[in-house]
Amino acid sequence: MKKVLLVLLMSVLIFSMACRGRAGLVDDAPEDMMAAIAALQERFPAEMPRGEGIGGVLNIGMVSSSNFAGVFNPAFSITAQDGSINDLIFSDVLNLNAANMYGHNGAAWYEYNHASNPATFTIHFHDDVEMYWHDGEPVTMYDLEYAYLLIAHPDSISERFGPALNTSTVIGVDAYRARQTDRISGIRVFNNGRSIELAFESLDPSILFGGLWTQPLPRHRLGTIPFGQVLHHPYSRSDIIGNGPFMFNTTVPGEAVSLTANPHYWLGRPRLDGINVAIIDPGLIGEAMRIGTFDIAEFPPVFLPDYEDRLTNVTFISSLDRLFSYMAFRFGTLNRDTDPMTFTPNPDSIINCIALRRALAYGRDNATVARHIFNNLRFPLATTIIPWQGNFMREDITGFSAFNPDKANELLDAAGYEWRSGERLRRHKDTGEFFDIVWAVHENPTNPLLVHHHIQDWREHLGLNVVLYRDGLMEFNDRIETLGHDLDNGTIHMFDAAWLFGSNPNPRGLWGITPHNDTRYQSPRLDAIMDAIESDMAWDQEWLIRQYHDWQLAVYEEVPWVPIMTGVQLYAVNNRVLNYSLVRNDGIREIGFGAVHLWALRSTAPDTAN
């Protein structure tokens, strides 16, 4: 079994009886959400027509109120915007199949032995695959070994280091990080660089669900730079080589990127001559699609009623979204300088009271927001695992998905938050004074409406004075920096955020002691469940599903964060585009999700609407 990260018996988890509140479990599943998702999948297709195409340059609109960070190195990029560009430039050696597990239909195949000592996971290039970097150098498994050395090096600042991708669990990593050696002893490259073996103390099934780092990095180039300088070097910002279907050409920092086809891509030259990616403000995307400025853009649900009938030159396509949006609470800070990292709790935070957290959750009317702001393309979510993750989602919890101000007020009254006659707001249970709950929310087209709606509900229905951090919405990258590096000095009590969940449902990478876990929350109960998910017992599929179900109930009862919404992802695609697909199949050798090299255009000019 993997060693447990340092467990802190946090004082923020020790509550008085008056502050406990009572969570409830109900027997009816959120059937309305599942039925609505099925209806939307019927309403919108999942892919564009198929055809050979004529070459040309495809234009992608990156819908965002903020610039992208511009980190074009998968070892360091942390935003969805940078990640979507990197997906065009870089290519993993393993690909996920329709079941969200590693398949054997990518550039490489794999074998593993979880019962051996040590446990091993071995990756081999297929005999018929020759993969090259964009400068013509061959890709070898030494490049994958280098990626592990870069991510794990103590001078690197990579959030890819950790158990989620098993970059911290390979045998020999500890000695490497202690600078006792210049290599990781548990990594062995052999077969003339076409095979790599990774050795572990133990393996659990989550490694098969995308739980491994499988992206090579150009050792012959990046390896000439000190590890601590790679993140900010031009080789990670503006002078990029990858091994994917498209080659980096030019960039306007934070705003646009131009890519050209890679003639030596391992699956053959892409059908497109190039791809341009540019930032577009969400409020402008409808008109931009109408006049053909962009061929593909993720379309904000808030604007769908205004444009669905007007955009006759566009096909809206959709699939079940990986989106997990949530409201989370802040319990302390992250100690990055310790190895392993630890959390330091804030014992004085008003948010330590579980009854207050539950009240805020019950007092959030997500159904109205989903209906009137997201036009029924988002749905209130009951659990911390989403429908996209299949049987791992527990369906007998309604959680906080239903607006229940009566329940919220019962909790607050019982906990001692007094709401005196004639006063607009409640007083704190300990001090008897009025108090603020500080909420961090980033800018986007829907959040001004969402924030006004929820703040009004919390004040009018619950008597809770929720105020925005710095009295306004935060720029997206500023919010990431502030929470990720604890720059708020404990003044933020809660925040809204979202993840696009990967294929690996193991919660350790997001909710363990990791920089990704901006709540800084830890409990013995959650740690025990994460340990169970990573134990040898987890190879029993039914047993593993029970652990994930226990995880979802524990999160609901402890309320470190509150699931808010999931839904379907919606893309507007110009009718000249061929072979663009959101359908997951067993690899990227055929048309489907991720088969970028097969995207094509049927005409040189985009279709426009009247």
N, C-alpha and C positions, 0 to 999 in steps of 0.2 A: 504494500500500500504506500502511496506517496506520503511523504512526511507532511504533517499538518503545519501550516504557517502559524507563527506565534499567536497564541490565543490570549486576548486581553479580557479580563473580567471587568468590563467597563462599568463605571459608576452610572453612566447614563442609562444603563439597562436595568438599574435597580429602582423600582418604582414603589411609591407608597400605594396602599390599597385604594386610596381615594382617587388615584390617578390611573388605575388600570383599565377601566372601560371593559366592555364585554364584546368580543367578536362573535359573529354568528355564522353558521354554515347552513345553507339551504339545499334542497334536493333537486330543484328544477334547474336544468342547464340553460345557458343564455341562447335559447333556440332562435330568438329573433335575429341575433347577430349572424348565426350560421345560415339562416334562411335568406337574409339580405345579401350575404356574400355570394351565395349560390345564384341569386337573381341577377346580381351585377355581372357575374361571370357569363350568364346567358345574354345579358344586354350588350356587352362589349366583346369583340373578338380578342384573341390573344396573340395574333400574329398578322403580318401583312401578306399579300399575295406573293407567290414565288415566281422567279424568273432569272435569266442569266444576267441582264443588265448591260450597260454600255460604258462602264467606267464612271468618271466624273468625281466631283468633290461633294461630300455630304456635310451639311451644316447642322450642328447640335446646339440648341439653346440650353445653357445651364441656368435654370431658374433660381435666382437667389437675390436677396437684398444686400448681400455682402460679397466682396471679392473672395475668390478661392485663395488658399494660403500659398499655393505654388510649391509644394514639397513633392517632387517627382522621384521619390525613392520609396518603394513599398515598405522598407524597414522603418521609416519615420513618419509617413503620412498618416494623419489621424482623422481627417475630415472626409465626408462622403464625396465632396466635390473633387478633391485631389485623388481620391480612390477611383472615381469613375474615369478620370483621365489616365491614371496608371494602368487601368484594366485594358486600355487600348495600346499601351506601349510595352507592357510586360506580359509574360505568359508563364503560368505555373507548369510544373512538370506533371502534376496530378490534377485531374478534374473531377468534379462532383457529378454523380448520376441523378436520375429522377427522384431517387429516394434520399437525396441530400447526403449521400455517403460517397467516399472515394470509389471511383470505378477504375477500370483498366483500359479505357478507351481514349485516354489522353496521350501525351507524349511518352509517358512511362507507365509501368505497372508496378505493383507492390506485393509484398508478402510480409507476414508478421507472425511472431510467436510470443504470446503473452504468458505462456506457461514456463518458458525457459528462464534460466538464471545466468546472465541478465535477460530481461525481455528485449526483443529486438523488432525493429521495423525497417525493412529493406526496400529500396526503390531502385528500379532498373529502367533505363531507357529501352523502348522497343527497338528491335533490331533494325527496323526500316525507318527509324526516325533520326534525322540529322538536324540539330537545332543550332542556330547561329545568333551571335550578338549583332546588332545593327552595323557594327564596324567590320564584320566579316569573321571575327574570331569565333571558334566553336564554343558552344555551351557545354560544360562538363559538370559532373557532380562535385568537382572541386569548387565550382561557383556556388553551389548550394551549401557546401561546408562553410565557405566564406560568409554567407548570409548569417549562419549561426554564430560565427566568430564576431561579426559586426554587432549583431543584436545583443549578444551576451556580454560584450566587453564593458568593463566598469567605466570607461570614458565615454561610451555611447549613451545617448539619451533616447532610447527606443522604448516606446510603450508596447512594442511587440514582445518584449522580454517578459516571460511569465508562464504560468501553467496553461493558459488558454490555447496556445499554439505549441506547447511543450518545448519552448526554447529555453526554459529554466530547469527542466527536469532531466535532460540528457546527462548520463553519467560523466563526471569530470567537469561540469560547469562550475561548481563551487571552487575548485582549485584554479580554474582559468580566471574566474573573477577575482580571486585573491592574488593574481599575478604570479602564481607559482609555476605556470607553464604557459606557452604561447599557442597551445592547441587544446581542444576538448577531447579527452581520451575516449569518450563514448561514441565518437564519430569516425567511421572508417570508410574511405573511398577506395574502390578497387575496380577491377575489370577495365583497366585503361581509362578510368574516369567516367565510366558509363553506369556505375552502380554505387550506391551509398547505403551504409548500414548505420542506424542510430540505436544505441543501447540505453536502456532505462532500467531503473530498479524494479518498476512494474508498469504495466499498461492497463488502461481501462477503455471501454468501448467508445468513449467520446473522441478518441484519436481518429476513429474511422469517419466521424461526422465533421470533417474539416478541422480536426484538432491537431494539426501539424503544420509547421512552416514548410512550404513546398515551392517557394519562389526563389530561384537562383538570382544572384546579383553579380555583376561583372567584376570578378576578382582582379583581372588583369588591369583594370582601370581604377576602381575604388581602392584596391589593395595598396596603391601607391600613396594613399592619404592616411595620416594618423586617424585612428578610429574616432577620436573626439572631435574631428573637424569635418567628418563626412556630411553631417546634417546640413551644414551651412555652406558647403562647397558648391561651386557652379555645377559639378557633376550630379548634384541632387536638385538643382534649381533651374538651370538654363542651358546646360550642355549635356544632354541626356542620351545615353544609349540603353536600349532595352533588348528584349528578345521576342517581342510580341508582333502583332500583325501590322502595326503602324509605327513609323519612325518620327521622333521629335524633330520639328523643323524650327519654328520660331515661337516666341511667346511675348505677349504684352503682360507683364507681371500682374497677377491677380485678376486679369480680365479676359484673356483669350490665349488660345494655343492653336497652332497649325501643325498638322501631322501629314506625312506622306506614306504611301504604301510601302511595305517591306517586301522587296522582290524575293527575299530568301526565307520568308516565313516557313516554318516547318510543315504547315498544312497547305502551302502553295501561296502564290501571290494573291493578296486580297482583290476582290472584284472592283472595289473603289480605288480611285487614284489618290484620294486623300480625305481627311476629315478636319473640319474646323470646329472648334469649341469656343463659345463665347458666353460670358455672363449676360443675362437679361433680367431686368427687374420684373418681378411677378406681375405687376400691374400692366406691363407692356406686352406680355407674351401672347395674349389673344390676338392683338392686331398684327404682331410680328408673324404669327402663324398664318393669318389671313392673307398677307401679301407675299408669303413665301420666303421670308428672311431665314427661317430655320426649317429644316426637314424633320427634326425630332426634338421634342421637349417634354419633360414631365409637366403635366398640366395641373395647375392648382384647382382643387375641387370648388373653391369659392367662386371661380369664374365660369364654371361649366354651364349654368343656365343661360348666361349671356352669349355664349359662343357655340354651343353644341349644334344648333341649327344653322348658324351663320357660316361656320367653317366647312363649306361644301368641298373644299380642296383637301380636307384632312380626314383621316380615319382615327377615331379614338380606340385605343386598344388597352387592355388591362389584364392584370393577374392578381392573385392573392398577394398582398403586400407583406414584406418582412418588417414593416413598421411596428415598433413598440414605443408609444409615447407614454410618459409617466410624470407624476409629480413626486418629488423626493424631498427628504428632510436632511438637514445638516447636523451632524453629531460631533464633529471634531475636525482634526487635521491629519494630514499624511506626513509621516516621517520618511522622507526619501533617502536620507543619509544612512539609515540602518540597513543591514542586509541579513535576513529579509526585512522588507519595509514593515512598518507598524502604523497603527492609528493611535492618536492621542485624543481621548474624549474630552468634550467640553462639559463639565458637570453643571455649569450654570445656565446652559441654554434653556429657554422657555419651551423648546420643542421636545425636550426629554419626556414630557408628559404624554403618554400614549393616548389618553382620552382626548387631548387637544388634537393630536394627529388624526385620530379616527373621526373626530367631529369635522375637521377640515375636509376629509375625504368624503364623508356623507353629505357635506354641504356643497359639493361641487356638482353642478348640473351638466354632466357631459352629454346627455341625450339631446338636450336642446341645442348645444353647440354642434353636435354631429349633424343634426337635422337642418339647422338654419344657416350655419357657417360652412360646413363641409358638404352640404347637399346630399346627405345620406351615402357618401363615399367613405365615411369613417364611422366606427361603431364603438360605443362604450365597451371597455375591456374589463373583464373580471379578474383575470389571473396574470401572473408575471411570465407566463409562456403563451405564445400566440398560436392561432390556428395553423399558420404556416409550418409549425413544428409538429403537426400531426398528433399521434397518440400521446405524446408527452404532455399535452394540454389537458388539464383537469376540467371537466365539464359540470361538476356539481357545486361550483362556487359562484355565487353572484357577486360576492365581494362588495366593493363600494361602487359598482357600476350604476346603481339606481340612486337618484337624488332622494335623500331622506333627511330633511331638516329637522323633523320631529325627533328622530333618533339622535342626531347631532346635539340637539339641545338637551336631551336627557343625559347624554354623556357629560356635557359641560356643567350642567346643574349638579350632577352627582359628584363631579370632581372639585366643585367649589368655585367655579368661575361665576361670580355673582353678576346678575343683570338687574340692576335696581330700577324700580318704577320711575319713569320719566327720563331715564338715561338711554342714550343711543347705543352705548357700547358696554361690553362686559368688563369687569375688573379682574385682575390677575388673582388666582387663588391663594398665592403666598403673600403678596405685597398689598393687595387691596387697591392697587393703582391701575389706571388705564394702561394699556400696553399695545405695542405694534408688533405685527408678524411681518417680517421682511421677505419679499418674494422676488426672485430673480427670473426674468423672462426675456428672451431675445427677440429682436425685431423680425417680423415677417408680415405678409399682408393680412393674415387672419388674427394675429395676436392682439392688436389693439381692441378688436371686438370681443375676443375671448376674455381678455383681462378685465375689461369693463363689466362684462356679464358676471364673472365669478366674484370680483371684488364687491359688486353690488349685492349679490346673493349672500356672501359671507357677512356683510355688514347688516343687511336688512333682516335676514332670517336667523342669523346666529349671534349677532352682536360682536363679531370679531373684526378688528380693524387691520386688514391686510393692506400693506403698502408696498410699492415697487422699490426695489433697490436703486438708490440714487434717483428716485422719483421718476423713473422712466424705463423704457425698454432698452436692453443692452444690445450693442452690435454683436453679431454672432461669435466672431473670433475673440472678442473681449470677454464674453461670457465663458467660453472654453478656458481662456487663460486665467480668469479670476477664480473659477471653481477648481480648475485642475491644479493650481499652485496656491490655493488657499489665501488669495490676496485680499479677501473680504474681512480678514481678522475676526471671524466669528459673527459678523453682523448679518449674514444671510441665514434665514431660518429654513427656507424651502425654495425650490427652483423647479422649473419645468424643463424637460429635456426629452430626447428621443434617440433610440438606436434603430438601425437597420440590422436586425438579427442575422447572424451568419447561420451556417448549417449545424454548428456544434451547440447543442442546448446546455452543455455543462456551464453552470452559473459562475464558476470560480473566476473566470477571466474578467467578468463584469462586476460581480458582487463580492468577490473576495477582497483581500488586502492588496489592492492594485490601484494605480493612478486613475484607472477608468471609473472607479467607484467613488464618485464625488460626494456620496452621503457620508463617507468615513464611518460607516456603521458595521459593527461586528457583534455577533452573539454566539454563545456556545451551541444553541440549537441549530442555527444556520450552518455553523462550521461542521457540526456533526453530520448534517445531511450532505454537505458538499464532500466530506470525507467518504461517506457511503457511496455516493455517485462515482467516486474514483477508486473504489475497492474492487477486489477480485470478484465479489458477489455480483458486480454490475454486469458481468457477461451473461447473467440470466436476464433475458429481456423483460419478462413480467416483473421481476423484482426491481429492475431498474426503473420501470415506469412508475412503480409505487413510490420510489424515492423522489422522483420528480413531482408526483402528486403531493407527497408530504412537504416538499419544498414550497409549493404554491400555497398550501394552507399555512405554513409557518410565516411566510411573508405577509399574508393577509392578517394574521393574528398579531404580528409584531409591528407592522406598519412602518418599516423604514422608508419605503416608497410605495406609491399608489399607482397601479396600472390605470391608464387613462383611455387610450384608443388604439385601435388597429384598423385595417380596412383593406381596400384594393389600391394598387398603384395604377395611375392613369397616365397614359402618354398620348400626346397628339402627334400624329405621323403624317407627313405630306404624302399624298396619293402617288407620287412618283417613286416612293421607296419600295423596294422588294426585299423579301427574306428577313425582315426585321421581326424578331419573335421573342416572346416572353415565356415560351413553353420550355420546360425543363425536360431534357432527354438524357441519354446515357453517355454523353460526351459532347465535344465541340466539333466533331468531324462532320456533322450534318446540321441542317438548319435547326436552330433552337436557341435557347437562352445562352448567351456568351459566344456564339459562333459569329464573331465580328467580321471575320475574313469573307463571309458569304453575303454580307449586306451588299445591296446593289441599288442602282437607279435605272429607271426605264426611260428617262428623258434628261436632256442637258439642263433644262430650266425647270424650276419648281412649279407645281400647280398653284394657281391663285384663286381666291374666291371673289365673286362679284361684290 
